[in-house]
Amino acid sequence: MSILNVEHLTHGFGDRAIFHDVSFRLLKGEHIGLIGANGEGKSTFMNIITGKLMPDEGKIEWAKNVRVGYLDQHTVLTPGLSIRQVLASAFDFLYEMEAQMNTICEKMGEVCEDELEVLMEELGTLQDLLTMHDFYMIDSKVEEVGRALGLSDIGLERDVTELSGGQRTKVLLGKLLLEKPDILLLDEPTNYLDAEHIEWLKRYLQEYENAFILISHDIPFLNSVINLIYHMDNRALTRYVGDYDKFREVYAMKKAQLEAAYNKQQKEIADLKDFVARNKARVATRNMAMSRQKKLDRMDVIELAAEKPKPEFFFKEARTPGRILFETHDLVIGYEEPLSKPLTLSMERGQKIVLVGANGIGKTTLLRSILGLIKPLSGTVEQGDYLEIGYFEQEMSGNMDNSCIEEIWQEFPGFTQYEVRSALAKCGLTTKHIESKVKVLSGGEQAKVRLCKLMNRDTNLLLLDEPTNHLDVDAKAELKRALQEYKGSILMVCHEPEFYEGLATDVWDCTRWTTRIF
């Protein structure tokens, strides 16, 4: 049975086409991985099928009475609400029923006997619905999901504005799971999640009976939960049965077949053109030449898709720093409350250290404390001599109305326009991306703009806060290669062992010094 039908979908932003005549069908129980390079339109597709965005052309049709749950990375949590309130809002439709019941009860004392009978029947129906949906167990359900996702340890009364990126994702995911939708739409759910909760989500999706569509660049995670791939490429959407590894195998074979057919046809076209050119002027061979020309005119010419620009990352290196890059003495990090025990740490030149551990235990706070952006609650941080630090934050900050060109020019005013465009192109951005405003770019494209800033500054120490979030498979592989070749030192927060294996010289488990219980 078809749950969702998308027919002849066409959409674009300005002169940049995203989809052209795309059709898609979602069947009951299908576990779909939606894949494609950064900027191919995966999140845009999700926004169109959920009605957040109107397509230029096409029809979107959901089956009747289907409840859709959408985990959107850009959902804004209302300031002032607690985690408990956001989780409980999954049951808003039940609270509305309760309000209807209260209204009916108030009316009962004022109506005649016939009307009273109708109201009693309505009241009974609402009461049955509330009981069926476990309305009187909402608090225990909220507590149960809070425990499963590690939110109870943060404190369910905590204001959502105080949460880290990973904690925020957990709250949105928890609310979604409490809603128990018929369809799950998940846009990069593993971004900001720690290893323990990625594993929990993996088990949940493996056992999930209903359909879901999952966008993810985390290939091991994707492979473990999906049975179908839809590949978004060159404004088209193509279906493949199996996991990501099977898709790659079939895709490579189809690409090789197409290239062979293209080369064969190009030779045939060249031969026909040559024959026509040599024989059209001679009376004896003119008819044969015209026949060949007709064949040329009728031919369906095979076109190869233009190769996507592959990113080429290379980090500039500053002069060699002193042997000790930084030292902390009894450092206690945090905001109002301490996040760590007193820390005495040091990092030496040449080390490439990865910080691991659950969300919310202070990994980002440690980076920001080392940089001097956050004042420690107690203790000291001493930076070494001749440090040139490059810092990659989790999310884009600054003016999102800037174009990509303006964003780089603000950072490097001495660059010519050619140098700015060349720097962005090396990061895998096309001319249309480069001239677009930052706010219309995908998360992966925005990450490439930020990497462009980092690469064009001379550094000898890189502080990277989850640099792989949003990046597609090619960009991730290229970033790993560039960081392996980088002669400077690296301190990085990362939840992807596949990324930092073979790159890190040391892995620091931050759960050993946190004051948080997880």
Helices and strands as residue ranges (DSSP letters): E 2-13, E 16-27, E 31-35, H 42-49, E 57-62, E 68-71, H 83-88, G 89-91, H 92-107, G 108-110, H 113-132, G 135-137, H 138-148, H 151-154, G 160-162, H 165-179, E 183-187, H 195-206, E 211-215, H 219-225, E 228-233, E 236-241, H 244-279, H 286-298, E 324-332, E 346-348, E 352-356, H 363-371, E 378-383, E 389-392, H 404-411, H 417-426, H 431-435, G 438-440, H 443-455, E 461-465, H 473-485, E 489-493, H 497-500, E 506-509, G 510-512
